[in-house]
Amino acid sequence: MTNLNQFAAAKLQTLDARNLRRRLATTEILDERQATRDGRRLIVFCSNDYLNLSQNAQVKARAAVALEQFGVGSGASRLVTGNHPLFAALESRLAALKQTDDSVVFGSGYLANLGIVPTLVGSEDVVLADELSHACLLAGTKLSGATSHIFRHNDLAHIGELLTVNRNKHRHCLILTDGVFSMDGDLAPLADLSDLADAHAAWLMSDDAHGIGVMGAGRGSSFVGGAKANVPLQMGTLSKAIGSYGGYLCAAQPVIDLIKTRARTLIYSTGLPPASVAASLAALDVIEANPDLCAQPVRKAQQFTEQLGLPKAQSPIVPVIIGDAAKTLAASERLEQAGFLVTAIRPPTVPEGTARLRITFTAAHTDADIAGLADAVRSEIFAAA
């Protein structure tokens, strides 16, 4: 039998040969814009903390108060003793923001999707998912045991064909998509998907991890353009623009009640620490009171794409696709030497041949930061050509 260590070493050797091995790099966040890594001070252009609320004084103060009042951890699952009083307040606020009856908070966005999808569909049902949906949506689909089909990215004609062929063969149909796609930064056509779902008696669920706080005046991707798209299942995270940690689902009351009683990743996971929940509540205060702040990350991303002649950014996420994994790693390293922290994204996170620099913009980035990065990235585009 193959020795375990030999097995692991062989797998790592294969990944090294393809420039696909991942390594953790210790990074100390200094403030809203800067971090240190390997002794070098860098301007961070790869954080999902789009509104810099993890560093916000008001948010940190609320977390500190909750830490003193409730302790470090929640002690048990929410259905045992871990449902401290802050949860009800946060769920009420999220539901109001998303204009739904209620919401339920999970330990993380990944746990949310692993719990939601198998609770709503099973072996008699069908799931249709955008090919660029986040990995946790696809993982939840596999756990559900439902029949699944992947539709081409944002291709309404293709999903329409799949619905026509498959919907009547199954009891229920769930359509899954990101609201803002995490690696490409483009938006799902949620209003059109909602119309298709309604026409075929299907349920639409969007993962708004990268939309809440920065799209639709802070309400998220379902509210882009001003009018709310009819998305009955609005899932998202508290760890990006919210600046804290956790995941959530906003939906109608019966759906939320079902999730609370059947979602395994809620039932069998310890509740979020009180400080994290308090921080999320404080972050929602900031978001609701500052619509201009919410608009800043997209504006700054668009400023960058204009300077480089790239397609206009739709979100705070801008991909610069290089293609080859080794070249992308090298470009990331040279940007770091120039003072910018930009992560190289490689397969399997993105499709083969589409390795990229994933650049994200926050409210705190200055005009000088953006111009400097644009100059540095321009040289990397030429070097990779």
Beta strands, then each sheet from edge to edge (+ up, - down):
strand 1: 28-29
strand 2: 34-37
strand 3: 40-44
strand 4: 102-106
strand 5: 126-130
strand 6: 147-151
strand 7: 173-178
strand 8: 203-207
strand 9: 233-237
strand 10: 247-251
strand 11: 317-323
strand 12: 340-341
strand 13: 343-345
strand 14: 355-360
sheet 1: 1+ 2- 3+ 12+
sheet 2: 4+ 10- 9+ 8+ 7+ 5+ 6+
sheet 3: 11+ 14- 13+
end
